[in-house]
Amino acid sequence: MATRKKAVSRNVAGPFFVDSSCIDCGTCGYLAPAHFSSTDNNSFIHSQPTAEDEIFKALLALVDCPVAAIGAPKEFTSRISNDLFPIWVTENASGSVYYCGWSSKRSYGASSWLIIRPGGNVLIDSPRWSATLATQIKKLGDVKYMILTHRDDVADHERWFNAFNCERWIHVRDSDAAPNVEKRLHGIDSLSLEPGLRLIPTPGHTAGSLVVVLGDSEQVLFSGDHLWWNKDIGSLIASKNYCWWNWDEQIKSIERLNNLDVRWLLPGHGHAYRFNIGEWKIALDELIGHVSGMN
């Protein structure tokens, strides 16, 4: 639990605060950017929430924080209910998408996503284990697949497997991070797991990185740590500094996504983003031009 004695000095005065146990994963800034900022490897409260919807978002961030670094008085935390997560994000003809919350320290606070589909629901990467979240997910139906985008974000996948007896997928080149998974993707060819659900290997960030595409048009792209949206500069980002395997291969993997029709980008880290018609290709071409000049 967060403690006032460890509260960072940059918090503005008020009921909500962040303490020094923060790992600066960015989840609070994603959920409540109007109130949380980050500097010097620590998030802080830059504006106290006052309206009910603002307080709700701050409480989402408090629950989601993977290291419990956000605190508030009991008069606020007593409002936390069991149905805070998952949160509906978007939908297309192939399924409805929810943000799971309950980020895990073991995956440095990476986002996990839930797809509700008639043929069986899908968990993208692993949240922190939570019996509360598991109960809420079960209300939406059983999980048929768990897709692990790369070795960094496997977190508590074993406990989620035990809860749902789902079929887990990971690329074979990252499978040592989750050696007991049921299915392994091989090579660089994409795989249609089911109609409207495709896995695309994108080696680079790690040797076994992959992305997940929901839908045949107006697609949702679950990008893991392959790429994400930077809201401050308004562009797609791929990081050479956080490329753990092979940057040249990551550039090639970015280029492989050029034929997609992405309307929503949902990454493991960084901000989600909704693209207008035609905007994805423009943004991707700009990113390709930028990263190609970094070699």
N, C-alpha and C positions, 0 to 999 in steps of 0.2 A: 504494500500500500504506500502511496505517496505521503510524505510527511512535510509539514510546514517548516520544520527546522532545516530541511534540505532544499527548500524552494529556491530556485535560481533568482538572482537579483533583478533580472530584466522583466519579470512578471509585473504587470500593472496591478495596482491594489484592487482587491475584490475577492469574491468567494472561490473562484477557480484559480488553480496554480499548477505549474509543472516543477518537479524537483530534479535534482542532479543525477538521478538514476536514469534519466532519459538517454536513449541511444540514437536519437535524431533520425528515426526511420521514416518520418514524414507522414505517418497515418493520420495524425491529428490535423495537419495542414490540409490533407486531402478531404477530410470530413467536415472541418469547420475552418476554412481559410480566413474567414472574417475575424477570427479570434486567436488563431495560433500562427506564430512565425518561428523561424529558426535562424540561429547564428551561433558561431563558435561551437558547433557540434552539439547544440542543445536547443530544443524547442522551448517556447515560453508563451505566456498569454500577453498579447499586445493590445487586446480590447476585450473587456469583460462582457459576456453575453447578458442581455437584460430581457429581451422579448422571449416569449415561451418557445418559439421555433428556434431561436438562437441557443437557449438553454438545452433544448433537445439535442441539437447537433453537438454541443460541448459534452453532453452525457454520452453520446455515441462514441466520441473520441476517447472519453474516459474508459469505457468498457473495452474498446478496441485496442487500446495501448498495450503492446506486448510485454512491457515491463512494469505496468501499473505506476507510471510516473506522473499521472495526472490526478490531482486531488480536488475535492470540494466538500463543503460541510454536509452533514447528514440530511439537512432540509432539502438538499438537491439530490443526493445519491439515493434517498428513499424513493425517488420517482422512477428509478430504474426498474423496468419490467422485463419479464422473460422473453417478450416478443420484439425487442429492439432490432435484432438481426434474425434472418437476413433481410436486406433492403432491396426492393425492386429497383432496377436500373433502366432496362430497356427490353424490347422484344422485337422479333421479326417472325417470318413465316415458319422458321425452324425451331423456335423456342423462346422462352422468357428468361431473362438474366437477372440474377440477384447478387449483391455484394454480401459476402459472408460475415465480414468483421472478424473479431476474435483473432487478430493477427498474432503470429508466433515469433518469439525471440529467436527461435532456432532458424527461422528464415528471414531474420532481420526485419520483421514487420511486413513482409510481403503480403499483397492482397490475394485473397482467394475468392473464386466466383462459383456460383451455382447456376446451372442451366436446367430449367424445367422443360421437359420434352415428353410428348405422348409415348414415345418408345422407351423411355427410361431417362432418369435425370442424371446429370453429369456434374461432378465436382472438379473444378480446375485448380490445381495445387491444394495444399493442405493448410487449413486454418489451425490455430491452437486448439487442442482438444477441449471441448466444452459440452457437457451433457445437456446444458440448456439449449445450445445451438443445435445439437443433434435432435432434440425433441422438436424444435421448430422446423428443421429440415424434413423430418419424418412426416410432419403434417402436410408437407408439399409432395410427398411420395418418396419411395425408396431411391437410393443412389445406385445406378447401374454401372457407371464408369467413374473412376478417378484418374484424371490425366495430369501427370507431373511434368511441367514444362522443362525442368532442368534440375540438376542436383542440389541447387541452393535452397529450393523451396519445398522439399519433401516433408519437413516438419513432423507432425504427428500422424502421418499417413497410415501407420499400422493401427492406431486406435480407431481411425475413421473406417478402415477396412473391417475391423472387428465389429464395429457398430452396424455396418451396412452390407457386409459381405460383397462388396463391389469389385469389379474387375479393374485392376490398376494397370496403367500404361506409362512407360517411360522409354526414352531412346536407349538402346543397348550401350551406347558410349557413356552414358551417365548412370547406368543401372547399378554400379557398385554402391551408389548412395542409397539405393532401395533394392537390395538384392533379392527380396522375396516377392517382388511384383509378379503378377500373372502374365503380362504381355509386354513384349519389347519391340519397339520400332527399329528397323534396320535401314541403313543406307540413307539416301537423301531424297528418295521419291516420296511424294505425298501419299497419304492413306485416307480413303473415305471410310471412316469407321462405321457410319450409318448415313443415310441420305441427309444432307444438310449439316454434316458434322465431319470436318476434315482436319487431319494432323499434317503439318508441314515441317519437316526437319529444317532447322535454321542454325547450323553449327557456327560457332564463333565465340559468343559469350562463354559458353562451355562447349565441349566437344559434342554433347548430346542435346543441346538446346533445341526446342521445338515450339511452334506456335499452334494455336487451335483456331479454326475458322468455323463460325456458326452461320449457316445460310448459304444459299447459292447466289443471292443478290442482296443488296443493302446489308452487307455482312457485319458481324461482330468479330473483331480480331482480339484474341487473348494472347498477348505478346510476351508473357513472362518477363525476363530481363533483356530481351533481344532489342527492343526499342520502346520508347514511351513519349509522352507529350510534356513539353516544358511550358507551363502556363505563363512564366515570366517573360519569355522571349517569343512565345506564340509559334512554336515549331516542333517538329518531330526531333527526337534526340536518340542517338546511339553513342555509347560511351567507350572510347578507347581506354580511358583510365580504369574502367571497371570491366574490361574484357579479360577474362581469366584464361582463355585458351588461345585464340588465333584471330587477330584483327582483320587480316586479309580475307579470311573465310567468313567473318561476320559481314563484311561489305558485300561479298557475293550473296550471302543469305538475305540481306536487305533487298538486293536487286530482284530476288526471286518472288517478292511480294508485289511486284509492279502490276500484275494483272488482276489484282483483287478489287472488289467494290466495297471498300470498308466505310461504314457509317459510324461505327463506334470502335474506339481503341481502348481496351481494358488491360493495362499492364500489371505486372507484379509490383513494380515500384514506379513512382512518378504518377502524374495525374491522368485520369481517364479523359477522353475527349470525343465529342460528337462532331463528325465531319459533315459538311454540306455536300450536295451532289457535285462530284468532280473534284472536290477539295483534296481527297486522299492522294490522288496521283500527283497533284501539284506539290503537296507537302513531301511526298516520298521522293520525287525527283529532286527537290531542293536538298533533302537529306543526303541522297546519293551523291550529288555534286559536292556537298560539304565534306562528307567522310572520304570521298575519293581523293580530295586534295590534302588529306591529313597524312598520307603515306610518304 
